[in-house]
């Protein structure tokens, strides 16, 4: 198990099941996957291709079983998924509107000002982690993304390599267990081999004595 390039790469060696070129995704994709932009993705969990290629889940949602659903920390209040800790129209619970002397929502409570965090409109937020205000006010992460240290929004994804990536049951189980989309390239064994070669090369360079 190796973390490389911001992605978790799994490369266990075990028996594999050949890909079905006539499966739902075609082009060698496993059952439950489709080839979107040349890459086999799980349309059951990929927020950029939820249910079918190009179907992007909106901010505050992720892809669950092929349909967009509220991310952790968000609640469906009818008009969409909202963070009740920040939303002044649904502060603490759906339909609770902050107004008058307490017009802003701070950690799920209507208040006159922000005790902590930054005021973005009528919301007190932590721009280091807020999905709706990542890094700055109104900079929302796309569906399935999370805000890390106020930087560029990241898409939680797992690249599955090696022979086991041919096993559709294992791909589905890992996707469900991790809660993230599983990316499987057309030739996962080759990807695993290239990854191992790259890691080996880096390790060899580090051990060389200085000239």
N, C-alpha and C positions, 0 to 999 in steps of 0.2 A: 504494500500500500504506500503510494508515494504522492506527496503534494508537489505539484510543479506548475508554474505559470498561473497560479491563482485557482487551479482546479484540482480536485482530488482524483487521482488516477488509480484505478484498481486493476491489478494485473495478476490475479491468482492463476495458477496452472491447474487445470482439472479437465475432466472429460467434457466435450462440447457437443452441441447438437447443431447440425448443419443448418445454415440459413435457408429459408424457403423463398426462392426468387419469385414465386407466384403468390406470396403472402399478401396481406392487406396493404403493406407499404410498397411492395414491389422492389426491384433493384437490390435484392438481398436483405431487405429490412425484415426484422422479426415481427411476429404477430403483435398487434397493438402499437406498432410504429409506422411512420410514414417518412418518405424521403422528402425533406423540405430544404430547399437550397443546396441540394447535394449531400445532406447529412441525414442519417437516420435518427429520428427523435421520437420520444414517447409522447404521442398526442394525448395521452391520459394525464400527463403531469407537466408538460412544457407550456409555460405561460405565454410564450411567443407563438405557439402553434397548438392552441388548446382545442382538442376535438378534431381539428383539421388545420392544414398549413395556412399560416398567415392570420389566424384568429388570435389576436393579442388581448390578453386580459387587462382591464384598466387598473390604474394605480390603486393600491390597497387590497388587491385581490391576487389570488394565485390559481393555478389549475389543479383541480381535483377530479379524478375520474372523467376527464374530458370536458369538464364544465368549470367556468370561472367561479370561485368562491372567496369569501373574505379571508384575508390573511390573519395570522395570530395578532391579537390586539385590536382588530377591527370588527365592527358589528354591522349587520345589515339593517339599516333603519328605513327601508322602503325605497328611498331615492338612491341608494347605493351604500357601499361599505364605508363606514366612517370610524375615526378614532375618537371614542367618547371621552378620552382624557384631554383632547385638544379642541374638539368641534363645539363652538359656542351655540350651535343650533341643536346639538344633541350632547349636552355636557353631563357626563356621568351616566346618562341613559338616553334612549331615543326620545326625541320630542321635547327635551328640557332645554329651553332657550334662555340664554344669559342676556339680561337687559338692565336698563336703569342704572343704579349705582354699582352693579356688578356685571359689566358688559363682556368680560373676557372669561374664557374657560381655562382654568389652571389645574392640571392633574385631576380632571373630572369634577371640579367644583367651580361654580361661578364666583368671580372675584372682581375687585375694582382695579387690580393690577397684577402683574406677574411676580409671584414670590420667588420663583426660580425660572430659568429659561429666558428665551427671547420672545418678544411680542411680535407675532406675524398676523396682521389683521386683528382678529379678536381671539386669537389662540396663543397660549403660552407654550412654547415648544423647545425641545432640545434639538438644535440643528445638527448635532452630531449623530443622532439616531432617527430623527423624524422622517418617515417615508414621504410625507406631504411637503416637508420643508427641509430637504437634505442639503446642508451646507449654508443655505440661505433661504429666505422666505420665498414661498411659491415655487421652489425647485422640487417638483414631485418625481419620485421614482416611478418607473413603469411597472406594470403588473408583474408580480413574481420577484421583484427586486427588493433589496433591503439597503438601508443607508448605513455605511460603515465609516465612522469617524468624520462625518460630514463631507466625505470625499465623493468620488464618482460612484453612483449607485451600482451595486453588484448584483448579478443574477446568480442565485444559488444553482449550481449545476454540477453534475458528476459525469466525468468521462470514463466510461467502462471499457477497458481493453483486455486483450488476451482471449483465450479460447472460450472462457466462461461467458463472454459477452454474446456468444451465439445461442445461449440458453434463454429463451423468452420468459420462462417462469422465473428464473433468477433475476433477470432484468426488472421484471414487474415487482418482485418481492423487495428488491433493494430500493427501487424508486419509492415504494410505499413506506418502507421502514425509515428511509432518510428524509422523506418529504420533499425530494428534489427531482428535477427532470434528469433522466439518464440519457446521455449522448453516446451513441454507439456508431463508430465509423464503419464504413463498408468492409474494411479488412482489419478488424481489431487486433489480430495477432501481429500484423505488421506494425501497427501503431505501438504495441507493447514492446516489440523488439527494438524499434527506433528509440523509444523512451529509455529503455535499459542501456542502449549504446550511448545515448547522450549523457546519462547519469554516470556511466563508467568513464567516459571521456573527461567529464568534469572532475571526477575523483582522481583520475590519473594525473591531471594537470596540477591539482592541489598538492600532490605528494612529491612532485619533482623538486629537487634541490635548486636553490637560486644559483644562477650562473654568474 
